[in-house]
Amino acid sequence: MATISFTPNLLRHLDTPSTQVNGVTVRQALEEYFTQYPQVRGYILDDQGAVRKHVAIFLNQEPIRDRARQSDAVADHDDLFVAQALSGG
């Protein structure tokens, strides 16, 4: 099982405990998390199912490549981390 965790900043707005999830892709792992915490879906994904522009998802400390479908492969013991994306200079 992979572990999914969230930036502590999000706890001010939503209950987002770290947990272990099954899935062979980022999308499958997220869907399992959303089953337990459905209120988190709207924060992470837009109405088309893509990762929102203000959200960054890291797989083992590397940004995921497929923000539209979240098809990046996930293996047992991988770490997913969801954070607010930063921009500016």
Secondary structure as UniProt FT lines:
FT   STRAND          2..6
FT   HELIX           8..12
FT   STRAND          19..21
FT   HELIX           26..36
FT   HELIX           38..40
FT   HELIX           41..44
FT   TURN            47..48
FT   TURN            53..54
FT   STRAND          55..59
FT   TURN            60..61
FT   STRAND          62..63
FT   TURN            67..69
FT   TURN            76..77
FT   STRAND          79..84
//
